[in-house]
Amino acid sequence: MKSLLVANRGEIAVRIIRTARKMGIKTYAIRTAKEPSALYLEHADEVVDFIPNTEGIPEFLDIEGIISLAKANKIEAVHPGYGFLAESPYFAQRCDEEKIIYVGPSADAIYKMGNKTIAKQLAKKYNVPLVEGSAKNLKSVDEALSIAEKIAYPVILKAAAGGGGRGMRIVNKPEEMEKMFNMASNEAQKAFNDASIFIEKYVRKPRHIEFQVIGDKHGNIVHLGERECSIQRKHQKLIEEAPSAALNESLRKKMGEAAIEIARSVKYYSAGTVEFLLDADNNFYFMEMNTRIQVEHPVTEMVTGLDLIEQMIRVARGEKLSFAQKDIHINGWAIECRVNAEDVQSNFSPNMGIIEKMHLPAGKNIRIDTGIREGSEITPFFDSMIAKIICYGVTRDEAIQNTLDALNNTQIKGLRTTIPFFKALLHNKKFRKGDINTSFIDTEMKSLFYTEPVEELLAAFMATQDFANELKMDEDSVVDYNKGQTLSPWLLNKRLKSL
C-alpha cells in the first residue's frame, strides 16, 4: 500500500493522515466547497477536489463519487474513518469490486453487525448474554405490545439498521407504545433509510461498557480491554475512559471473551468495538458491534501503547497481528473529553460561529486530536466537535486531576463549548468515586456547568463597575470627576428610578 485516500474530514482525517505518513504511505485528502481551507487539508500530501457524483447526497456519503476520486487519481486504498460511510457495507463492497483496498472489515461483517436483529441472533448462537426482547424486527404496534407484556415494562425500541442513539425510544407503559413506535420508526427511516425496529427489556441505570477488538485476515482476534462510556446525553457519549472502574480481572476476562466470540461469529478483521450493558449485579448483555474505529479510540491507545490506525492499515495489507492476547496489558488510566460547540446551559444546543481565539493545552500526559484552528467556523454542515482532550494518569484520580488541569488551560473564545460541563462532571463526588451509570446526568448532576469559586464575585464586581460607568456618563450629571467631586444623592436617586 503506497497511497491512501482519507474519505473523511476534521480530526479523524488528521489522525489517519498522521499515522499513514509515519508508515511511508502517500495520503490524499478530499476538499469540499463547504470547507475549502480546512485544517486537515494541510496535513495531506495531496488534495483532491470533490466532484459530486449523485445530486443531493452529502460529500462524504457519496460512495460513487469517492470511488471515482480514488480511481481517477490511481489511489490504492481508502480509509473511511468513523461515521455513516464507515458503516456502509455497500461502500466496502464497491471498493472490493474496484480493486481498491478498504481499510476496515469485510462488507459481510459490516452488514451482519450493522443489522441489530442479525447481530442479536448471532450473539444467541454463540452463547453471548442478551437482554430479553424480540427475535426479529417488529411488524406492528400490536406485536410490540404483546412482547412488552411478556418481558415487562419499561422496554426500549431500537432501530435495527443503526445506532448512535437514533431511532431509540423508551416506553414505560402500554399507553405510550403507539406514539413511541411511530417516532422510533420514523427516525430510523430518516437516519438509516430503514424503518425497521425491534424491542428489548430496558435495563434501568446500567453502565455502558465497550470492548475494543482487533482481528486479522488469518483468523487471529484479540481484545484490547474496555472503555467506560456511561456518561451520555440522549444516548450520545460525552466523555470516555479506559479502563472502567466497575470491572475486575475476572469480569474483564469474561466480557473480553464474549466480545471476541461476537467478532469471530462474522470472521471479523480490522478494528471494531463490541458494546455491552452492565447492570448493578455485574450481569452483562450484548448491545451491538460498531464495525469501525471509534471516536474514543485514543483512550485505548494511551493505556495499551498501540496505534489502532496503524493496526488497521497493517491488517488491510494482509499482515498478521504481531501480538497475542497474553501480550496485551492495561497500564494506567486515560480520559477523553469531546469538546463540542454546544451551549450546555441551553440543553447542549448547537452553538455555531467562528472561533475567535483558541488555546489548547500541551504536556507530557496530554494528547489533543483536532481538525479545527483559530479562525475556523463551526457550521451546521458537519458535526460540532472542536477537539478531543485526552489525558493520562497512573491512577484514575491522577487522570481526573490531569484532565481538570488541561481543561483549565483550554481557552476557546467566540462560541460556547462543553468544557463547563466536563468541569462540573469531574468535580462531582460520585463520578470521582466511579459510581456512574447511563442516567447519571439526569439523576446525579444538580448543575450541568461548573462555576469557578470566584466567578460570581467577579461577575458582581463587573456589574457594579458597569453601573458606575453608566452613572458617570449620565447627561444630567454636572459632576467633575477630575476635580474629585462626587455624585449628588438627588442625581443618584433619579438615575436609579430610570433603570
C-alpha positions as CSV (number, residue, x, y, z in Angstrom):
1,M,0.0,0.0,0.0
2,K,1.7,3.2,-1.2
3,S,-1.3,5.6,-1.3
4,L,-4.3,6.2,0.8
5,L,-7.4,8.3,0.3
6,V,-8.9,9.5,3.6
7,A,-12.7,9.6,3.0
8,N,-13.5,11.8,5.9
9,R,-12.8,15.2,7.4
10,G,-11.9,17.0,10.6
11,E,-9.9,15.5,13.5
12,I,-10.2,11.9,12.3
13,A,-8.8,12.8,8.9
14,V,-5.8,14.4,10.6
15,R,-5.5,11.4,12.9
16,I,-5.4,8.9,10.0
17,I,-3.1,11.0,7.8
18,R,-0.6,11.4,10.7
19,T,-0.2,7.6,11.1
20,A,-0.3,6.8,7.4
21,R,2.5,9.3,6.7
22,K,4.6,7.8,9.5
23,M,4.2,4.5,7.7
24,G,5.5,6.0,4.5
25,I,2.1,6.0,2.8
26,K,1.2,8.9,0.5
27,T,-2.0,10.5,1.7
28,Y,-4.8,12.2,-0.2
29,A,-7.5,14.4,1.4
30,I,-10.8,15.5,-0.1
31,R,-11.6,19.2,-0.4
32,T,-15.2,20.2,-0.5
33,A,-16.9,23.5,-1.3
34,K,-18.1,23.8,2.3
35,E,-14.6,23.7,3.8
36,P,-12.2,24.8,1.1
37,S,-9.4,25.8,3.5
38,A,-10.0,23.3,6.3
39,L,-7.0,22.4,8.6
40,Y,-7.0,18.7,7.7
41,L,-6.2,19.5,4.1
42,E,-2.8,20.9,5.1
43,H,-1.7,17.6,6.6
44,A,-2.2,15.5,3.5
45,D,0.4,15.0,0.8
46,E,-2.2,15.7,-1.9
47,V,-5.6,17.4,-2.0
48,V,-8.3,16.3,-4.5
49,D,-11.4,18.3,-5.1
50,F,-14.7,16.5,-4.6
51,I,-16.9,16.4,-7.7
52,P,-20.5,15.3,-6.8
53,N,-21.5,12.0,-8.4
54,T,-25.0,11.9,-7.2
55,E,-27.1,15.1,-6.7
56,G,-28.3,15.7,-3.2
57,I,-26.0,13.2,-1.4
58,P,-23.5,14.8,1.1
59,E,-19.9,14.8,0.1
60,F,-18.6,12.2,2.5
61,L,-21.6,9.9,1.9
62,D,-21.4,9.9,-1.9
63,I,-20.0,6.4,-2.5
64,E,-19.7,6.5,-6.2
65,G,-18.1,10.0,-6.1
66,I,-15.4,8.8,-3.7
67,I,-14.8,5.6,-5.7
68,S,-14.4,7.8,-8.8
69,L,-11.9,10.1,-7.0
70,A,-9.8,7.1,-6.0
71,K,-9.7,5.6,-9.4
72,A,-9.1,8.9,-11.2
73,N,-6.0,9.5,-9.0
74,K,-4.9,5.9,-9.0
75,I,-5.1,5.7,-5.2
76,E,-4.6,2.1,-3.9
77,A,-6.6,2.3,-0.6
78,V,-9.4,4.1,1.2
79,H,-9.9,4.7,4.9
80,P,-13.5,5.9,5.8
81,G,-12.7,6.9,9.4
82,Y,-15.9,6.9,11.5
83,G,-19.4,7.9,10.6
84,F,-22.1,6.6,8.3
85,L,-19.7,5.8,5.4
86,A,-17.7,3.6,7.6
87,E,-20.9,1.7,8.5
88,S,-21.9,1.1,4.8
89,P,-21.4,-2.5,3.6
90,Y,-22.1,-1.3,0.1
91,F,-19.1,1.1,0.3
92,A,-16.8,-1.8,1.4
93,Q,-18.3,-4.0,-1.4
94,R,-17.7,-1.3,-4.1
95,C,-14.1,-0.9,-3.0
96,D,-13.6,-4.7,-3.4
97,E,-15.2,-4.6,-6.8
98,E,-13.0,-1.8,-8.0
99,K,-9.8,-3.5,-6.5
100,I,-9.4,-0.7,-4.0
101,I,-8.1,-1.7,-0.6
102,Y,-10.7,-1.0,2.0
103,V,-9.2,-0.2,5.4
104,G,-11.8,-1.8,7.5
105,P,-13.7,-5.1,7.9
106,S,-15.5,-7.1,5.2
107,A,-18.8,-6.0,3.7
108,D,-20.4,-9.1,5.2
109,A,-19.3,-8.3,8.7
110,I,-20.4,-4.7,8.4
111,Y,-23.9,-5.8,7.2
112,K,-24.4,-8.5,9.8
113,M,-23.3,-6.4,12.7
114,G,-25.0,-3.3,11.4
115,N,-28.3,-5.1,11.4
116,K,-29.1,-5.3,15.1
117,T,-31.5,-8.2,14.6
118,I,-29.0,-10.4,12.9
119,A,-26.3,-9.4,15.4
120,K,-28.6,-10.5,18.3
121,Q,-29.3,-13.8,16.6
122,L,-25.5,-14.4,16.2
123,A,-24.9,-13.5,19.8
124,K,-27.6,-16.0,20.9
125,K,-26.0,-18.7,18.7
126,Y,-22.6,-18.1,20.3
127,N,-24.0,-18.0,23.8
128,V,-23.3,-14.3,24.5
129,P,-25.8,-12.9,27.1
130,L,-28.6,-10.9,25.7
131,V,-31.4,-8.7,27.1
132,E,-34.8,-10.2,26.6
133,G,-36.7,-8.9,23.6
134,S,-37.9,-9.6,20.1
135,A,-36.0,-12.2,18.0
136,K,-36.9,-10.4,14.8
137,N,-37.9,-6.9,13.6
138,L,-41.4,-5.8,14.8
139,K,-44.2,-5.9,12.3
140,S,-46.7,-3.8,14.2
141,V,-47.6,-1.9,17.3
142,D,-49.7,-4.8,18.5
143,E,-46.7,-7.2,18.2
144,A,-44.7,-4.7,20.3
145,L,-47.4,-4.5,22.9
146,S,-47.6,-8.3,23.1
147,I,-43.8,-8.7,23.6
148,A,-43.7,-5.9,26.1
149,E,-46.4,-7.6,28.2
150,K,-44.2,-10.7,28.4
151,I,-40.9,-9.1,29.3
152,A,-42.5,-6.3,31.4
153,Y,-42.1,-2.6,31.2
154,P,-40.1,-0.5,30.8
155,V,-39.0,-1.5,27.3
156,I,-36.9,0.2,24.7
157,L,-37.5,0.4,20.9
158,K,-34.3,0.4,18.8
159,A,-33.6,0.9,15.1
160,A,-32.5,-2.4,13.5
161,A,-30.2,-0.8,11.0
162,G,-28.2,1.8,13.0
163,G,-27.0,3.2,16.3
164,G,-25.7,6.4,17.9
165,G,-28.9,6.9,19.8
166,R,-31.0,7.4,16.6
167,G,-34.3,5.6,16.4
168,M,-34.4,4.8,20.1
169,R,-37.4,5.3,22.4
170,I,-38.1,4.2,26.0
171,V,-41.7,3.0,26.7
172,N,-42.8,3.0,30.3
173,K,-46.4,1.9,29.9
174,P,-48.7,0.5,27.2
175,E,-50.4,3.8,26.5
176,E,-47.1,5.2,25.2
177,M,-46.4,2.4,22.8
178,E,-48.1,3.6,19.6
179,K,-46.6,7.1,19.8
180,M,-43.1,5.9,20.6
181,F,-43.3,3.1,18.0
182,N,-44.1,5.7,15.3
183,M,-41.4,8.1,16.5
184,A,-38.7,5.4,16.6
185,S,-39.7,4.0,13.2
186,N,-39.8,7.4,11.5
187,E,-36.4,8.5,13.0
188,A,-34.9,5.2,11.9
189,Q,-36.2,5.8,8.3
190,K,-34.7,9.2,8.2
191,A,-31.3,8.3,9.7
192,F,-30.7,4.9,8.1
193,N,-33.2,4.7,5.2
194,D,-34.7,1.7,7.0
195,A,-37.7,2.0,9.3
196,S,-37.2,-1.5,10.9
197,I,-37.2,-1.5,14.7
198,F,-37.0,-4.2,17.5
199,I,-37.8,-4.2,21.2
200,E,-35.9,-5.1,24.3
201,K,-36.3,-5.0,28.1
202,Y,-35.0,-1.7,29.3
203,V,-32.3,-2.1,31.9
204,R,-32.5,0.8,34.3
205,K,-29.3,2.6,35.3
206,P,-26.8,0.3,33.6
207,R,-23.2,1.1,32.8
208,H,-22.2,1.2,29.1
209,I,-19.0,-0.8,28.7
210,E,-17.4,-1.4,25.3
211,F,-14.5,-3.7,24.3
212,Q,-12.0,-2.8,21.6
213,V,-11.2,-5.7,19.4
214,I,-8.7,-6.1,16.6
215,G,-8.5,-9.1,14.2
216,D,-6.5,-10.0,11.1
217,K,-7.4,-11.9,7.9
218,H,-5.7,-15.0,9.2
219,G,-8.3,-15.7,11.9
220,N,-6.5,-14.0,14.9
221,I,-8.7,-11.9,17.1
222,V,-7.7,-10.2,20.4
223,H,-9.4,-7.6,22.7
224,L,-7.6,-4.5,24.0
225,G,-9.6,-4.0,27.1
226,E,-12.6,-2.0,27.8
227,R,-13.8,1.6,27.8
228,E,-16.3,3.2,30.1
229,C,-18.9,5.2,28.1
230,S,-21.7,5.6,30.7
231,I,-21.8,9.4,30.7
232,Q,-24.3,10.1,28.0
233,R,-27.0,12.6,26.9
234,K,-29.8,11.2,24.8
235,H,-27.7,8.0,24.2
236,Q,-24.8,10.2,22.9
237,K,-21.4,9.7,24.6
238,L,-19.8,12.8,26.1
239,I,-16.8,11.5,28.0
240,E,-15.0,8.1,27.9
241,E,-12.3,6.5,30.0
242,A,-10.2,3.3,29.9
243,P,-10.3,1.1,31.8
244,S,-13.6,1.0,33.7
245,A,-13.8,1.4,37.5
246,A,-16.5,-1.3,37.5
247,L,-14.5,-4.2,36.2
248,N,-12.1,-6.6,38.0
249,E,-9.9,-9.0,36.1
250,S,-12.4,-11.8,36.3
251,L,-15.2,-9.8,34.8
252,R,-12.9,-8.2,32.2
253,K,-11.8,-11.7,31.1
254,K,-15.5,-12.9,30.7
255,M,-16.6,-9.8,28.8
256,G,-13.5,-9.8,26.6
257,E,-14.0,-13.4,25.7
258,A,-17.6,-12.6,24.8
259,A,-16.5,-9.7,22.6
260,I,-14.1,-12.0,20.8
261,E,-16.9,-14.5,20.2
262,I,-19.1,-11.9,18.7
263,A,-16.2,-10.8,16.3
264,R,-15.4,-14.4,15.5
265,S,-19.1,-15.0,14.5
266,V,-18.6,-12.9,11.4
267,K,-14.9,-13.8,10.8
268,Y,-14.0,-10.2,11.8
269,Y,-10.8,-8.4,10.9
270,S,-9.7,-4.8,11.4
271,A,-10.6,-2.7,14.4
272,G,-14.1,-2.9,15.9
273,T,-16.0,-2.3,19.2
274,V,-18.4,-4.6,21.0
275,E,-20.7,-2.8,23.3
276,F,-22.4,-4.2,26.4
277,L,-24.8,-3.1,29.1
278,L,-23.6,-3.9,32.7
279,D,-26.2,-4.0,35.4
280,A,-25.8,-3.4,39.2
281,D,-25.2,-7.1,39.8
282,N,-22.4,-7.3,37.2
283,N,-24.6,-9.1,34.7
284,F,-23.6,-8.0,31.2
285,Y,-25.7,-8.0,28.0
286,F,-24.6,-7.6,24.3
287,M,-26.0,-4.5,22.7
288,E,-24.2,-4.1,19.3
289,M,-20.9,-4.1,17.5
290,N,-19.5,-1.0,15.8
291,T,-17.5,-2.1,12.8
292,R,-15.2,0.8,12.6
293,I,-12.7,3.0,14.5
294,Q,-14.5,4.8,17.4
295,V,-14.3,8.5,18.3
296,E,-13.0,7.4,21.7
297,H,-10.2,5.1,20.5
298,P,-7.4,7.3,21.9
299,V,-8.0,6.3,25.5
300,T,-7.3,2.6,24.5
301,E,-4.2,3.7,22.6
302,M,-3.0,5.5,25.7
303,V,-3.3,2.6,28.1
304,T,-2.1,-0.1,25.7
305,G,0.6,1.7,23.7
306,L,-0.9,0.5,20.4
307,D,-1.7,2.7,17.4
308,L,-5.1,1.4,16.2
309,I,-4.9,3.2,12.8
310,E,-1.6,1.5,12.2
311,Q,-3.0,-1.9,13.1
312,M,-6.0,-1.3,10.7
313,I,-3.6,-0.5,7.8
314,R,-1.4,-3.5,8.6
315,V,-4.4,-5.8,8.6
316,A,-5.7,-4.3,5.4
317,R,-2.4,-5.1,3.8
318,G,-2.8,-8.7,4.8
319,E,-0.3,-8.8,7.7
320,K,-0.8,-11.0,10.8
321,L,-1.3,-9.4,14.2
322,S,2.2,-9.0,15.8
323,F,0.8,-9.7,19.3
324,A,-1.5,-12.2,21.1
325,Q,-3.9,-11.8,23.9
326,K,-1.3,-12.6,26.5
327,D,0.8,-9.6,25.2
328,I,-1.9,-7.0,25.9
329,H,-1.6,-5.2,29.2
330,I,-3.6,-2.2,30.5
331,N,-1.2,0.4,32.0
332,G,-2.6,3.4,33.9
333,W,-5.8,5.3,33.1
334,A,-7.0,7.6,30.3
335,I,-9.9,10.0,30.0
336,E,-11.3,11.7,26.8
337,C,-13.4,14.8,26.7
338,R,-15.3,15.6,23.5
339,V,-15.1,19.4,23.3
340,N,-18.1,20.3,21.1
341,A,-19.5,23.7,20.1
342,E,-22.7,23.3,22.3
343,D,-24.4,25.5,24.8
344,V,-24.6,23.4,28.0
345,Q,-27.0,25.9,29.6
346,S,-29.4,25.5,26.7
347,N,-29.6,21.8,26.9
348,F,-26.5,21.2,24.8
349,S,-27.9,23.0,21.8
350,P,-25.5,23.6,18.8
351,N,-23.6,26.8,19.0
352,M,-22.5,27.8,15.5
353,G,-19.9,30.5,14.9
354,I,-16.3,31.5,14.4
355,I,-13.6,30.5,16.8
356,E,-12.0,33.9,17.5
357,K,-9.3,32.7,19.8
358,M,-8.2,29.2,20.8
359,H,-5.5,27.9,23.1
360,L,-5.3,24.1,23.6
361,P,-3.2,22.6,26.4
362,A,0.0,20.6,25.9
363,G,2.1,18.4,28.1
364,K,3.5,15.0,28.9
365,N,0.2,13.4,29.8
366,I,-2.0,15.3,27.3
367,R,-3.0,14.4,23.8
368,I,-5.0,16.7,21.6
369,D,-6.9,15.5,18.5
370,T,-8.4,18.3,16.5
371,G,-9.2,19.4,13.0
372,I,-10.0,23.0,14.0
373,R,-7.8,26.0,14.4
374,E,-8.2,29.7,15.5
375,G,-10.4,31.4,12.9
376,S,-12.3,28.2,11.9
377,E,-16.0,28.4,11.5
378,I,-18.3,25.8,13.1
379,T,-21.1,25.3,10.6
380,P,-24.3,23.3,10.6
381,F,-23.0,21.2,7.7
382,F,-20.8,18.9,9.8
383,D,-20.6,17.8,13.5
384,S,-19.8,20.4,16.1
385,M,-16.6,18.7,17.5
386,I,-13.8,21.2,18.1
387,A,-11.3,18.9,19.7
388,K,-10.7,15.8,21.8
389,I,-8.7,16.3,25.0
390,I,-7.2,13.1,26.2
391,C,-5.3,12.9,29.4
392,Y,-3.4,10.1,31.1
393,G,-2.6,9.2,34.7
394,V,-1.1,6.3,36.6
395,T,-4.3,6.1,38.6
396,R,-7.9,7.2,37.9
397,D,-7.6,10.0,40.4
398,E,-4.5,11.3,38.7
399,A,-6.1,11.1,35.3
400,I,-9.1,13.1,36.6
401,Q,-6.8,15.8,38.0
402,N,-4.7,15.9,34.8
403,T,-7.9,16.3,32.8
404,L,-9.1,19.2,35.0
405,D,-5.7,20.9,34.7
406,A,-5.9,20.5,30.9
407,L,-9.5,21.9,30.8
408,N,-8.4,24.9,32.9
409,N,-5.6,25.6,30.4
410,T,-8.0,25.5,27.5
411,Q,-9.3,28.8,26.0
412,I,-11.9,28.9,23.3
413,K,-13.5,32.3,22.5
414,G,-16.3,33.1,20.1
415,L,-18.7,30.4,20.9
416,R,-19.8,28.2,23.8
417,T,-18.5,24.7,24.4
418,T,-19.0,21.6,26.6
419,I,-15.9,22.5,28.7
420,P,-18.0,23.8,31.7
421,F,-19.9,20.5,31.7
422,F,-16.8,18.5,31.9
423,K,-15.5,20.6,34.8
424,A,-18.8,20.1,36.7
425,L,-18.7,16.3,36.0
426,L,-15.1,15.9,37.1
427,H,-15.8,17.7,40.3
428,N,-18.8,15.5,41.1
429,K,-18.1,13.3,44.1
430,K,-20.0,10.3,42.8
431,F,-18.2,10.5,39.4
432,R,-14.9,10.7,41.2
433,K,-15.8,7.5,43.1
434,G,-16.6,5.8,39.8
435,D,-20.3,5.4,40.9
436,I,-21.9,6.1,37.5
437,N,-24.5,4.8,35.0
438,T,-26.1,5.9,31.8
439,S,-28.7,8.1,33.7
440,F,-26.0,9.9,35.7
441,I,-26.5,13.3,34.1
442,D,-30.3,13.3,34.8
443,T,-30.1,11.9,38.3
444,E,-26.8,13.0,39.9
445,M,-25.9,16.4,38.5
446,K,-27.5,19.4,40.1
447,S,-25.8,21.7,37.6
448,L,-24.6,20.9,34.1
449,F,-21.9,23.5,34.2
450,Y,-19.1,24.4,36.6
451,T,-18.8,27.8,38.2
452,E,-15.4,28.9,39.4
453,P,-15.3,29.8,43.2
454,V,-14.6,33.5,42.4
455,E,-16.7,33.7,39.3
456,E,-19.9,35.0,41.0
457,L,-18.0,37.6,43.0
458,L,-16.2,38.7,39.8
459,A,-19.5,39.0,37.9
460,A,-20.9,41.1,40.7
461,F,-17.9,43.4,40.7
462,M,-18.0,43.9,37.0
463,A,-21.8,44.6,37.1
464,T,-21.2,47.2,39.8
465,Q,-18.4,48.8,37.7
466,D,-20.6,48.9,34.6
467,F,-23.4,50.6,36.7
468,A,-20.9,53.2,38.0
469,N,-19.8,53.9,34.4
470,E,-23.4,54.4,33.3
471,L,-23.9,56.9,36.2
472,K,-20.8,58.7,35.2
473,M,-21.9,59.1,31.6
474,D,-25.4,60.4,32.6
475,E,-26.2,63.5,30.5
476,D,-27.7,65.3,33.6
477,S,-24.5,64.9,35.6
478,V,-22.7,68.1,36.4
479,V,-20.0,66.4,38.5
480,D,-16.5,67.0,37.5
481,Y,-14.8,63.7,38.5
482,N,-11.4,65.0,37.6
483,K,-11.7,67.5,40.4
484,G,-12.7,64.9,42.9
485,Q,-16.4,65.9,43.0
486,T,-19.0,63.2,43.9
487,L,-22.4,62.3,42.5
488,S,-25.2,64.0,44.4
489,P,-27.9,61.9,46.2
490,W,-30.6,63.6,44.1
491,L,-28.9,62.6,40.8
492,L,-28.3,59.1,42.1
493,N,-31.9,58.6,43.1
494,K,-33.1,59.9,39.7
495,R,-30.8,57.5,37.9
496,L,-31.9,54.5,40.0
497,K,-35.6,55.3,39.2
498,S,-34.9,55.4,35.5
499,L,-33.4,51.8,35.4
